[in-house]
Amino acid sequence: MAGEHHTAQTQIEPCENCKRETTHTVSIEIRTESMKQENTEFSREPYRVATCQKCGETTSQRMNNV
């Protein structure tokens, strides 16, 4: 899947791995979900990507599912 990153920001939020609130780098990434070559421009979706600055754990959530 191809991805496109936008400007990242930091914020404090819970980390499942650390079991406490930590600083995370948060960004929005556009991902292509279709594995087919044709019509990939219609299968792009925004994802919220958060990376814990303490342990490096990365989580992503499809924004259309929020």
mmCIF file as Biopython writes it, N, C-alpha, C and O atoms, coordinates in Angstrom:
data_model
#
loop_
_atom_site.group_PDB
_atom_site.id
_atom_site.type_symbol
_atom_site.label_atom_id
_atom_site.label_alt_id
_atom_site.label_comp_id
_atom_site.label_asym_id
_atom_site.label_entity_id
_atom_site.label_seq_id
_atom_site.pdbx_PDB_ins_code
_atom_site.Cartn_x
_atom_site.Cartn_y
_atom_site.Cartn_z
_atom_site.occupancy
_atom_site.B_iso_or_equiv
_atom_site.auth_seq_id
_atom_site.auth_asym_id
_atom_site.pdbx_PDB_model_num
ATOM 1   N N  . MET A ? 1  ? 0.821   -1.183 0.000   1.0 0.0 1  A 1 
ATOM 2   C CA . MET A ? 1  ? 0.000   0.000  0.000   1.0 0.0 1  A 1 
ATOM 3   C C  . MET A ? 1  ? 0.867   1.249  0.000   1.0 0.0 1  A 1 
ATOM 4   O O  . MET A ? 1  ? 1.802   1.377  0.790   1.0 0.0 1  A 1 
ATOM 5   N N  . ALA A ? 2  ? 0.548   2.136  -0.871  1.0 0.0 2  A 1 
ATOM 6   C CA . ALA A ? 2  ? 1.276   3.401  -0.915  1.0 0.0 2  A 1 
ATOM 7   C C  . ALA A ? 2  ? 0.733   4.338  0.146   1.0 0.0 2  A 1 
ATOM 8   O O  . ALA A ? 2  ? -0.445  4.267  0.497   1.0 0.0 2  A 1 
ATOM 9   N N  . GLY A ? 3  ? 1.580   5.212  0.658   1.0 0.0 3  A 1 
ATOM 10  C CA . GLY A ? 3  ? 1.142   6.167  1.667   1.0 0.0 3  A 1 
ATOM 11  C C  . GLY A ? 3  ? 1.719   7.531  1.401   1.0 0.0 3  A 1 
ATOM 12  O O  . GLY A ? 3  ? 2.790   7.668  0.810   1.0 0.0 3  A 1 
ATOM 13  N N  . GLU A ? 4  ? 0.999   8.537  1.842   1.0 0.0 4  A 1 
ATOM 14  C CA . GLU A ? 4  ? 1.442   9.913  1.680   1.0 0.0 4  A 1 
ATOM 15  C C  . GLU A ? 4  ? 1.295   10.585 3.041   1.0 0.0 4  A 1 
ATOM 16  O O  . GLU A ? 4  ? 0.191   10.654 3.581   1.0 0.0 4  A 1 
ATOM 17  N N  . HIS A ? 5  ? 2.403   11.083 3.600   1.0 0.0 5  A 1 
ATOM 18  C CA . HIS A ? 5  ? 2.369   11.714 4.917   1.0 0.0 5  A 1 
ATOM 19  C C  . HIS A ? 5  ? 2.157   13.212 4.792   1.0 0.0 5  A 1 
ATOM 20  O O  . HIS A ? 5  ? 2.585   13.849 3.829   1.0 0.0 5  A 1 
ATOM 21  N N  . HIS A ? 6  ? 1.484   13.749 5.792   1.0 0.0 6  A 1 
ATOM 22  C CA . HIS A ? 6  ? 1.290   15.183 5.908   1.0 0.0 6  A 1 
ATOM 23  C C  . HIS A ? 6  ? 1.986   15.640 7.184   1.0 0.0 6  A 1 
ATOM 24  O O  . HIS A ? 6  ? 2.580   14.818 7.882   1.0 0.0 6  A 1 
ATOM 25  N N  . THR A ? 7  ? 1.928   16.900 7.499   1.0 0.0 7  A 1 
ATOM 26  C CA . THR A ? 7  ? 2.608   17.455 8.657   1.0 0.0 7  A 1 
ATOM 27  C C  . THR A ? 7  ? 2.220   16.724 9.937   1.0 0.0 7  A 1 
ATOM 28  O O  . THR A ? 7  ? 1.039   16.511 10.210  1.0 0.0 7  A 1 
ATOM 29  N N  . ALA A ? 8  ? 3.232   16.342 10.719  1.0 0.0 8  A 1 
ATOM 30  C CA . ALA A ? 8  ? 2.998   15.641 11.980  1.0 0.0 8  A 1 
ATOM 31  C C  . ALA A ? 8  ? 2.981   16.639 13.133  1.0 0.0 8  A 1 
ATOM 32  O O  . ALA A ? 8  ? 3.650   17.672 13.096  1.0 0.0 8  A 1 
ATOM 33  N N  . GLN A ? 9  ? 2.201   16.305 14.156  1.0 0.0 9  A 1 
ATOM 34  C CA . GLN A ? 9  ? 2.135   17.097 15.381  1.0 0.0 9  A 1 
ATOM 35  C C  . GLN A ? 9  ? 2.324   16.154 16.553  1.0 0.0 9  A 1 
ATOM 36  O O  . GLN A ? 9  ? 2.154   14.943 16.413  1.0 0.0 9  A 1 
ATOM 37  N N  . THR A ? 10 ? 2.675   16.704 17.712  1.0 0.0 10 A 1 
ATOM 38  C CA . THR A ? 10 ? 2.802   15.860 18.891  1.0 0.0 10 A 1 
ATOM 39  C C  . THR A ? 10 ? 1.674   16.168 19.863  1.0 0.0 10 A 1 
ATOM 40  O O  . THR A ? 10 ? 1.192   17.297 19.946  1.0 0.0 10 A 1 
ATOM 41  N N  . GLN A ? 11 ? 1.266   15.139 20.596  1.0 0.0 11 A 1 
ATOM 42  C CA . GLN A ? 11 ? 0.270   15.309 21.631  1.0 0.0 11 A 1 
ATOM 43  C C  . GLN A ? 11 ? 0.373   14.152 22.623  1.0 0.0 11 A 1 
ATOM 44  O O  . GLN A ? 11 ? 0.952   13.107 22.328  1.0 0.0 11 A 1 
ATOM 45  N N  . ILE A ? 12 ? -0.203  14.365 23.799  1.0 0.0 12 A 1 
ATOM 46  C CA . ILE A ? 12 ? -0.166  13.350 24.846  1.0 0.0 12 A 1 
ATOM 47  C C  . ILE A ? 12 ? -1.429  12.502 24.735  1.0 0.0 12 A 1 
ATOM 48  O O  . ILE A ? 12 ? -2.541  13.029 24.697  1.0 0.0 12 A 1 
ATOM 49  N N  . GLU A ? 13 ? -1.248  11.185 24.684  1.0 0.0 13 A 1 
ATOM 50  C CA . GLU A ? 13 ? -2.377  10.267 24.630  1.0 0.0 13 A 1 
ATOM 51  C C  . GLU A ? 13 ? -1.967  8.913  25.185  1.0 0.0 13 A 1 
ATOM 52  O O  . GLU A ? 13 ? -0.774  8.644  25.330  1.0 0.0 13 A 1 
ATOM 53  N N  . PRO A ? 14 ? -2.937  8.051  25.497  1.0 0.0 14 A 1 
ATOM 54  C CA . PRO A ? 14 ? -2.603  6.747  26.083  1.0 0.0 14 A 1 
ATOM 55  C C  . PRO A ? 14 ? -1.838  5.854  25.109  1.0 0.0 14 A 1 
ATOM 56  O O  . PRO A ? 14 ? -2.113  5.838  23.909  1.0 0.0 14 A 1 
ATOM 57  N N  . CYS A ? 15 ? -0.867  5.107  25.655  1.0 0.0 15 A 1 
ATOM 58  C CA . CYS A ? 15 ? -0.119  4.122  24.870  1.0 0.0 15 A 1 
ATOM 59  C C  . CYS A ? 15 ? -0.445  2.745  25.427  1.0 0.0 15 A 1 
ATOM 60  O O  . CYS A ? 15 ? -0.220  2.477  26.608  1.0 0.0 15 A 1 
ATOM 61  N N  . GLU A ? 16 ? -0.977  1.870  24.578  1.0 0.0 16 A 1 
ATOM 62  C CA . GLU A ? 16 ? -1.319  0.511  25.000  1.0 0.0 16 A 1 
ATOM 63  C C  . GLU A ? 16 ? -0.080  -0.264 25.429  1.0 0.0 16 A 1 
ATOM 64  O O  . GLU A ? 16 ? -0.139  -1.056 26.369  1.0 0.0 16 A 1 
ATOM 65  N N  . ASN A ? 17 ? 1.027   -0.044 24.756  1.0 0.0 17 A 1 
ATOM 66  C CA . ASN A ? 17 ? 2.265   -0.763 25.055  1.0 0.0 17 A 1 
ATOM 67  C C  . ASN A ? 17 ? 2.899   -0.293 26.368  1.0 0.0 17 A 1 
ATOM 68  O O  . ASN A ? 17 ? 3.336   -1.116 27.173  1.0 0.0 17 A 1 
ATOM 69  N N  . CYS A ? 18 ? 2.951   1.010  26.585  1.0 0.0 18 A 1 
ATOM 70  C CA . CYS A ? 18 ? 3.561   1.579  27.799  1.0 0.0 18 A 1 
ATOM 71  C C  . CYS A ? 18 ? 2.614   1.523  29.000  1.0 0.0 18 A 1 
ATOM 72  O O  . CYS A ? 18 ? 3.059   1.622  30.143  1.0 0.0 18 A 1 
ATOM 73  N N  . LYS A ? 19 ? 1.315   1.365  28.748  1.0 0.0 19 A 1 
ATOM 74  C CA . LYS A ? 19 ? 0.283   1.336  29.801  1.0 0.0 19 A 1 
ATOM 75  C C  . LYS A ? 19 ? 0.179   2.658  30.559  1.0 0.0 19 A 1 
ATOM 76  O O  . LYS A ? 19 ? -0.139  2.673  31.749  1.0 0.0 19 A 1 
ATOM 77  N N  . ARG A ? 20 ? 0.450   3.777  29.860  1.0 0.0 20 A 1 
ATOM 78  C CA . ARG A ? 20 ? 0.314   5.099  30.467  1.0 0.0 20 A 1 
ATOM 79  C C  . ARG A ? 20 ? 0.233   6.139  29.355  1.0 0.0 20 A 1 
ATOM 80  O O  . ARG A ? 20 ? 0.398   5.814  28.179  1.0 0.0 20 A 1 
ATOM 81  N N  . GLU A ? 21 ? -0.019  7.383  29.728  1.0 0.0 21 A 1 
ATOM 82  C CA . GLU A ? 21 ? -0.064  8.460  28.745  1.0 0.0 21 A 1 
ATOM 83  C C  . GLU A ? 21 ? 1.355   8.913  28.413  1.0 0.0 21 A 1 
ATOM 84  O O  . GLU A ? 21 ? 2.164   9.163  29.307  1.0 0.0 21 A 1 
ATOM 85  N N  . THR A ? 22 ? 1.644   9.015  27.130  1.0 0.0 22 A 1 
ATOM 86  C CA . THR A ? 22 ? 2.968   9.425  26.657  1.0 0.0 22 A 1 
ATOM 87  C C  . THR A ? 22 ? 2.809   10.398 25.490  1.0 0.0 22 A 1 
ATOM 88  O O  . THR A ? 22 ? 1.711   10.573 24.962  1.0 0.0 22 A 1 
ATOM 89  N N  . THR A ? 23 ? 3.891   11.016 25.103  1.0 0.0 23 A 1 
ATOM 90  C CA . THR A ? 23 ? 3.891   11.903 23.942  1.0 0.0 23 A 1 
ATOM 91  C C  . THR A ? 23 ? 3.899   11.053 22.669  1.0 0.0 23 A 1 
ATOM 92  O O  . THR A ? 23 ? 4.685   10.115 22.537  1.0 0.0 23 A 1 
ATOM 93  N N  . HIS A ? 24 ? 3.022   11.398 21.750  1.0 0.0 24 A 1 
ATOM 94  C CA . HIS A ? 24 ? 2.920   10.710 20.459  1.0 0.0 24 A 1 
ATOM 95  C C  . HIS A ? 24 ? 3.108   11.712 19.322  1.0 0.0 24 A 1 
ATOM 96  O O  . HIS A ? 24 ? 2.693   12.866 19.428  1.0 0.0 24 A 1 
ATOM 97  N N  . THR A ? 25 ? 3.726   11.270 18.250  1.0 0.0 25 A 1 
ATOM 98  C CA . THR A ? 25 ? 3.745   12.023 17.005  1.0 0.0 25 A 1 
ATOM 99  C C  . THR A ? 25 ? 2.529   11.556 16.218  1.0 0.0 25 A 1 
ATOM 100 O O  . THR A ? 25 ? 2.368   10.360 15.975  1.0 0.0 25 A 1 
ATOM 101 N N  . VAL A ? 26 ? 1.671   12.492 15.819  1.0 0.0 26 A 1 
ATOM 102 C CA . VAL A ? 26 ? 0.423   12.153 15.146  1.0 0.0 26 A 1 
ATOM 103 C C  . VAL A ? 26 ? 0.401   12.809 13.775  1.0 0.0 26 A 1 
ATOM 104 O O  . VAL A ? 26 ? 0.730   13.987 13.633  1.0 0.0 26 A 1 
ATOM 105 N N  . SER A ? 27 ? 0.008   12.033 12.761  1.0 0.0 27 A 1 
ATOM 106 C CA . SER A ? 27 ? -0.105  12.573 11.403  1.0 0.0 27 A 1 
ATOM 107 C C  . SER A ? 27 ? -1.270  11.909 10.683  1.0 0.0 27 A 1 
ATOM 108 O O  . SER A ? 27 ? -1.822  10.913 11.150  1.0 0.0 27 A 1 
ATOM 109 N N  . ILE A ? 28 ? -1.630  12.472 9.549   1.0 0.0 28 A 1 
ATOM 110 C CA . ILE A ? 28 ? -2.653  11.892 8.683   1.0 0.0 28 A 1 
ATOM 111 C C  . ILE A ? 28 ? -1.938  11.354 7.449   1.0 0.0 28 A 1 
ATOM 112 O O  . ILE A ? 28 ? -1.106  12.033 6.846   1.0 0.0 28 A 1 
ATOM 113 N N  . GLU A ? 29 ? -2.280  10.120 7.089   1.0 0.0 29 A 1 
ATOM 114 C CA . GLU A ? 29 ? -1.649  9.454  5.949   1.0 0.0 29 A 1 
ATOM 115 C C  . GLU A ? 29 ? -2.744  9.005  4.992   1.0 0.0 29 A 1 
ATOM 116 O O  . GLU A ? 29 ? -3.748  8.438  5.424   1.0 0.0 29 A 1 
ATOM 117 N N  . ILE A ? 30 ? -2.565  9.250  3.705   1.0 0.0 30 A 1 
ATOM 118 C CA . ILE A ? 30 ? -3.504  8.774  2.694   1.0 0.0 30 A 1 
ATOM 119 C C  . ILE A ? 30 ? -2.976  7.431  2.197   1.0 0.0 30 A 1 
ATOM 120 O O  . ILE A ? 30 ? -1.856  7.338  1.694   1.0 0.0 30 A 1 
ATOM 121 N N  . ARG A ? 31 ? -3.802  6.390  2.347   1.0 0.0 31 A 1 
ATOM 122 C CA . ARG A ? 31 ? -3.386  5.036  1.947   1.0 0.0 31 A 1 
ATOM 123 C C  . ARG A ? 31 ? -4.275  4.524  0.826   1.0 0.0 31 A 1 
ATOM 124 O O  . ARG A ? 31 ? -5.484  4.760  0.810   1.0 0.0 31 A 1 
ATOM 125 N N  . THR A ? 32 ? -3.649  3.816  -0.114  1.0 0.0 32 A 1 
ATOM 126 C CA . THR A ? 32 ? -4.383  3.160  -1.183  1.0 0.0 32 A 1 
ATOM 127 C C  . THR A ? 32 ? -4.709  1.756  -0.713  1.0 0.0 32 A 1 
ATOM 128 O O  . THR A ? 32 ? -3.807  0.973  -0.414  1.0 0.0 32 A 1 
ATOM 129 N N  . GLU A ? 33 ? -5.993  1.433  -0.645  1.0 0.0 33 A 1 
ATOM 130 C CA . GLU A ? 33 ? -6.406  0.147  -0.090  1.0 0.0 33 A 1 
ATOM 131 C C  . GLU A ? 33 ? -6.529  -0.949 -1.139  1.0 0.0 33 A 1 
ATOM 132 O O  . GLU A ? 33 ? -6.442  -2.130 -0.802  1.0 0.0 33 A 1 
ATOM 133 N N  . SER A ? 34 ? -6.727  -0.591 -2.384  1.0 0.0 34 A 1 
ATOM 134 C CA . SER A ? 34 ? -6.897  -1.593 -3.432  1.0 0.0 34 A 1 
ATOM 135 C C  . SER A ? 34 ? -5.548  -2.142 -3.883  1.0 0.0 34 A 1 
ATOM 136 O O  . SER A ? 34 ? -4.593  -1.387 -4.064  1.0 0.0 34 A 1 
ATOM 137 N N  . MET A ? 35 ? -5.476  -3.433 -4.062  1.0 0.0 35 A 1 
ATOM 138 C CA . MET A ? 35 ? -4.256  -4.058 -4.570  1.0 0.0 35 A 1 
ATOM 139 C C  . MET A ? 35 ? -4.261  -4.099 -6.108  1.0 0.0 35 A 1 
ATOM 140 O O  . MET A ? 35 ? -3.236  -4.392 -6.724  1.0 0.0 35 A 1 
ATOM 141 N N  . LYS A ? 36 ? -5.409  -3.807 -6.722  1.0 0.0 36 A 1 
ATOM 142 C CA . LYS A ? 36 ? -5.525  -3.797 -8.178  1.0 0.0 36 A 1 
ATOM 143 C C  . LYS A ? 36 ? -4.901  -2.528 -8.734  1.0 0.0 36 A 1 
ATOM 144 O O  . LYS A ? 36 ? -4.978  -1.474 -8.103  1.0 0.0 36 A 1 
ATOM 145 N N  . GLN A ? 37 ? -4.296  -2.611 -9.884  1.0 0.0 37 A 1 
ATOM 146 C CA . GLN A ? 37 ? -3.660  -1.468 -10.527 1.0 0.0 37 A 1 
ATOM 147 C C  . GLN A ? 37 ? -4.679  -0.487 -11.095 1.0 0.0 37 A 1 
ATOM 148 O O  . GLN A ? 37 ? -4.449  0.722  -11.105 1.0 0.0 37 A 1 
ATOM 149 N N  . GLU A ? 38 ? -5.799  -1.014 -11.564 1.0 0.0 38 A 1 
ATOM 150 C CA . GLU A ? 38 ? -6.793  -0.132 -12.166 1.0 0.0 38 A 1 
ATOM 151 C C  . GLU A ? 38 ? -7.695  0.471  -11.099 1.0 0.0 38 A 1 
ATOM 152 O O  . GLU A ? 38 ? -8.092  -0.214 -10.156 1.0 0.0 38 A 1 
ATOM 153 N N  . ASN A ? 39 ? -8.009  1.719  -11.242 1.0 0.0 39 A 1 
ATOM 154 C CA . ASN A ? 39 ? -8.902  2.468  -10.351 1.0 0.0 39 A 1 
ATOM 155 C C  . ASN A ? 39 ? -8.360  2.674  -8.936  1.0 0.0 39 A 1 
ATOM 156 O O  . ASN A ? 39 ? -9.152  2.823  -8.005  1.0 0.0 39 A 1 
ATOM 157 N N  . THR A ? 40 ? -7.051  2.688  -8.741  1.0 0.0 40 A 1 
ATOM 158 C CA . THR A ? 40 ? -6.496  2.891  -7.398  1.0 0.0 40 A 1 
ATOM 159 C C  . THR A ? 40 ? -6.810  4.284  -6.862  1.0 0.0 40 A 1 
ATOM 160 O O  . THR A ? 40 ? -6.855  4.480  -5.648  1.0 0.0 40 A 1 
ATOM 161 N N  . GLU A ? 41 ? -7.029  5.256  -7.752  1.0 0.0 41 A 1 
ATOM 162 C CA . GLU A ? 41 ? -7.340  6.608  -7.288  1.0 0.0 41 A 1 
ATOM 163 C C  . GLU A ? 41 ? -8.672  6.677  -6.547  1.0 0.0 41 A 1 
ATOM 164 O O  . GLU A ? 41 ? -8.931  7.640  -5.825  1.0 0.0 41 A 1 
ATOM 165 N N  . PHE A ? 42 ? -9.514  5.667  -6.722  1.0 0.0 42 A 1 
ATOM 166 C CA . PHE A ? 42 ? -10.802 5.643  -6.037  1.0 0.0 42 A 1 
ATOM 167 C C  . PHE A ? 42 ? -10.770 4.859  -4.728  1.0 0.0 42 A 1 
ATOM 168 O O  . PHE A ? 42 ? -11.787 4.769  -4.041  1.0 0.0 42 A 1 
ATOM 169 N N  . SER A ? 43 ? -9.626  4.297  -4.376  1.0 0.0 43 A 1 
ATOM 170 C CA . SER A ? 43 ? -9.553  3.474  -3.169  1.0 0.0 43 A 1 
ATOM 171 C C  . SER A ? 43 ? -8.656  4.088  -2.094  1.0 0.0 43 A 1 
ATOM 172 O O  . SER A ? 43 ? -8.199  3.377  -1.199  1.0 0.0 43 A 1 
ATOM 173 N N  . ARG A ? 44 ? -8.398  5.383  -2.166  1.0 0.0 44 A 1 
ATOM 174 C CA . ARG A ? 44 ? -7.559  6.052  -1.165  1.0 0.0 44 A 1 
ATOM 175 C C  . ARG A ? 44 ? -8.400  6.488  0.021   1.0 0.0 44 A 1 
ATOM 176 O O  . ARG A ? 44 ? -9.500  7.015  -0.143  1.0 0.0 44 A 1 
ATOM 177 N N  . GLU A ? 45 ? -7.871  6.262  1.221   1.0 0.0 45 A 1 
ATOM 178 C CA . GLU A ? 45 ? -8.577  6.599  2.451   1.0 0.0 45 A 1 
ATOM 179 C C  . GLU A ? 45 ? -7.625  7.275  3.432   1.0 0.0 45 A 1 
ATOM 180 O O  . GLU A ? 45 ? -6.441  6.938  3.464   1.0 0.0 45 A 1 
ATOM 181 N N  . PRO A ? 46 ? -8.119  8.228  4.238   1.0 0.0 46 A 1 
ATOM 182 C CA . PRO A ? 46 ? -7.269  8.875  5.243   1.0 0.0 46 A 1 
ATOM 183 C C  . PRO A ? 46 ? -7.143  8.005  6.501   1.0 0.0 46 A 1 
ATOM 184 O O  . PRO A ? 46 ? -8.124  7.418  6.957   1.0 0.0 46 A 1 
ATOM 185 N N  . TYR A ? 47 ? -5.936  7.929  7.049   1.0 0.0 47 A 1 
ATOM 186 C CA . TYR A ? 47 ? -5.661  7.210  8.291   1.0 0.0 47 A 1 
ATOM 187 C C  . TYR A ? 47 ? -4.964  8.142  9.268   1.0 0.0 47 A 1 
ATOM 188 O O  . TYR A ? 47 ? -4.112  8.939  8.874   1.0 0.0 47 A 1 
ATOM 189 N N  . ARG A ? 48 ? -5.323  8.043  10.538  1.0 0.0 48 A 1 
ATOM 190 C CA . ARG A ? 48 ? -4.635  8.759  11.617  1.0 0.0 48 A 1 
ATOM 191 C C  . ARG A ? 48 ? -3.547  7.821  12.127  1.0 0.0 48 A 1 
ATOM 192 O O  . ARG A ? 48 ? -3.838  6.709  12.566  1.0 0.0 48 A 1 
ATOM 193 N N  . VAL A ? 49 ? -2.292  8.268  12.070  1.0 0.0 49 A 1 
ATOM 194 C CA . VAL A ? 49 ? -1.155  7.448  12.478  1.0 0.0 49 A 1 
ATOM 195 C C  . VAL A ? 49 ? -0.496  8.104  13.693  1.0 0.0 49 A 1 
ATOM 196 O O  . VAL A ? 49 ? -0.101  9.268  13.638  1.0 0.0 49 A 1 
ATOM 197 N N  . ALA A ? 50 ? -0.379  7.345  14.794  1.0 0.0 50 A 1 
ATOM 198 C CA . ALA A ? 50 ? 0.218   7.853  16.029  1.0 0.0 50 A 1 
ATOM 199 C C  . ALA A ? 50 ? 1.382   6.954  16.429  1.0 0.0 50 A 1 
ATOM 200 O O  . ALA A ? 50 ? 1.246   5.731  16.470  1.0 0.0 50 A 1 
ATOM 201 N N  . THR A ? 51 ? 2.536   7.572  16.725  1.0 0.0 51 A 1 
ATOM 202 C CA . THR A ? 51 ? 3.724   6.836  17.146  1.0 0.0 51 A 1 
ATOM 203 C C  . THR A ? 51 ? 4.162   7.312  18.516  1.0 0.0 51 A 1 
ATOM 204 O O  . THR A ? 51 ? 4.407   8.502  18.718  1.0 0.0 51 A 1 
ATOM 205 N N  . CYS A ? 52 ? 4.264   6.373  19.471  1.0 0.0 52 A 1 
ATOM 206 C CA . CYS A ? 52 ? 4.687   6.699  20.829  1.0 0.0 52 A 1 
ATOM 207 C C  . CYS A ? 52 ? 6.162   7.084  20.820  1.0 0.0 52 A 1 
ATOM 208 O O  . CYS A ? 52 ? 6.989   6.375  20.247  1.0 0.0 52 A 1 
ATOM 209 N N  . GLN A ? 53 ? 6.490   8.201  21.452  1.0 0.0 53 A 1 
ATOM 210 C CA . GLN A ? 53 ? 7.873   8.665  21.498  1.0 0.0 53 A 1 
ATOM 211 C C  . GLN A ? 53 ? 8.710   7.926  22.543  1.0 0.0 53 A 1 
ATOM 212 O O  . GLN A ? 53 ? 9.936   8.042  22.541  1.0 0.0 53 A 1 
ATOM 213 N N  . LYS A ? 54 ? 8.064   7.164  23.438  1.0 0.0 54 A 1 
ATOM 214 C CA . LYS A ? 54 ? 8.797   6.390  24.453  1.0 0.0 54 A 1 
ATOM 215 C C  . LYS A ? 54 ? 9.197   5.012  23.935  1.0 0.0 54 A 1 
ATOM 216 O O  . LYS A ? 54 ? 10.358  4.618  24.050  1.0 0.0 54 A 1 
ATOM 217 N N  . CYS A ? 55 ? 8.239   4.276  23.365  1.0 0.0 55 A 1 
ATOM 218 C CA . CYS A ? 55 ? 8.507   2.883  22.973  1.0 0.0 55 A 1 
ATOM 219 C C  . CYS A ? 55 ? 8.541   2.653  21.469  1.0 0.0 55 A 1 
ATOM 220 O O  . CYS A ? 55 ? 9.012   1.608  21.021  1.0 0.0 55 A 1 
ATOM 221 N N  . GLY A ? 56 ? 8.049   3.612  20.674  1.0 0.0 56 A 1 
ATOM 222 C CA . GLY A ? 56 ? 8.063   3.466  19.221  1.0 0.0 56 A 1 
ATOM 223 C C  . GLY A ? 56 ? 6.859   2.741  18.649  1.0 0.0 56 A 1 
ATOM 224 O O  . GLY A ? 56 ? 6.778   2.562  17.434  1.0 0.0 56 A 1 
ATOM 225 N N  . GLU A ? 57 ? 5.919   2.317  19.489  1.0 0.0 57 A 1 
ATOM 226 C CA . GLU A ? 57 ? 4.707   1.632  19.033  1.0 0.0 57 A 1 
ATOM 227 C C  . GLU A ? 57 ? 3.899   2.557  18.121  1.0 0.0 57 A 1 
ATOM 228 O O  . GLU A ? 57 ? 3.650   3.712  18.466  1.0 0.0 57 A 1 
ATOM 229 N N  . THR A ? 58 ? 3.491   2.046  16.957  1.0 0.0 58 A 1 
ATOM 230 C CA . THR A ? 58 ? 2.718   2.832  16.008  1.0 0.0 58 A 1 
ATOM 231 C C  . THR A ? 58 ? 1.330   2.218  15.854  1.0 0.0 58 A 1 
ATOM 232 O O  . THR A ? 58 ? 1.189   1.006  15.686  1.0 0.0 58 A 1 
ATOM 233 N N  . THR A ? 59 ? 0.317   3.065  15.912  1.0 0.0 59 A 1 
ATOM 234 C CA . THR A ? 59 ? -1.060  2.626  15.676  1.0 0.0 59 A 1 
ATOM 235 C C  . THR A ? 59 ? -1.634  3.455  14.554  1.0 0.0 59 A 1 
ATOM 236 O O  . THR A ? 59 ? -1.247  4.607  14.358  1.0 0.0 59 A 1 
ATOM 237 N N  . SER A ? 60 ? -2.561  2.866  13.817  1.0 0.0 60 A 1 
ATOM 238 C CA . SER A ? 60 ? -3.247  3.610  12.763  1.0 0.0 60 A 1 
ATOM 239 C C  . SER A ? 60 ? -4.728  3.284  12.806  1.0 0.0 60 A 1 
ATOM 240 O O  . SER A ? 60 ? -5.131  2.174  13.154  1.0 0.0 60 A 1 
ATOM 241 N N  . GLN A ? 61 ? -5.535  4.282  12.444  1.0 0.0 61 A 1 
ATOM 242 C CA . GLN A ? 61 ? -6.981  4.123  12.449  1.0 0.0 61 A 1 
ATOM 243 C C  . GLN A ? 61 ? -7.549  4.799  11.214  1.0 0.0 61 A 1 
ATOM 244 O O  . GLN A ? 61 ? -7.240  5.953  10.919  1.0 0.0 61 A 1 
ATOM 245 N N  . ARG A ? 62 ? -8.370  4.071  10.509  1.0 0.0 62 A 1 
ATOM 246 C CA . ARG A ? 62 ? -9.026  4.624  9.316   1.0 0.0 62 A 1 
ATOM 247 C C  . ARG A ? 62 ? -9.995  5.713  9.771   1.0 0.0 62 A 1 
ATOM 248 O O  . ARG A ? 62 ? -10.865 5.463  10.605  1.0 0.0 62 A 1 
ATOM 249 N N  . MET A ? 63 ? -9.849  6.901  9.236   1.0 0.0 63 A 1 
ATOM 250 C CA . MET A ? 63 ? -10.643 8.046  9.688   1.0 0.0 63 A 1 
ATOM 251 C C  . MET A ? 63 ? -12.126 7.905  9.338   1.0 0.0 63 A 1 
ATOM 252 O O  . MET A ? 63 ? -12.968 8.475  10.031  1.0 0.0 63 A 1 
ATOM 253 N N  . ASN A ? 64 ? -12.456 7.184  8.315   1.0 0.0 64 A 1 
ATOM 254 C CA . ASN A ? 64 ? -13.869 6.982  7.962   1.0 0.0 64 A 1 
ATOM 255 C C  . ASN A ? 64 ? -14.563 6.077  8.962   1.0 0.0 64 A 1 
ATOM 256 O O  . ASN A ? 64 ? -15.792 5.996  8.959   1.0 0.0 64 A 1 
ATOM 257 N N  . ASN A ? 65 ? -13.806 5.386  9.827   1.0 0.0 65 A 1 
ATOM 258 C CA . ASN A ? 65 ? -14.374 4.486  10.826  1.0 0.0 65 A 1 
ATOM 259 C C  . ASN A ? 65 ? -14.458 5.122  12.201  1.0 0.0 65 A 1 
ATOM 260 O O  . ASN A ? 65 ? -14.849 4.456  13.159  1.0 0.0 65 A 1 
ATOM 261 N N  . VAL A ? 66 ? -14.101 6.395  12.323  1.0 0.0 66 A 1 
ATOM 262 C CA . VAL A ? 66 ? -14.071 7.049  13.635  1.0 0.0 66 A 1 
ATOM 263 C C  . VAL A ? 66 ? -15.476 7.381  14.070  1.0 0.0 66 A 1 
ATOM 264 O O  . VAL A ? 66 ? -15.672 7.938  15.150  1.0 0.0 66 A 1 
#
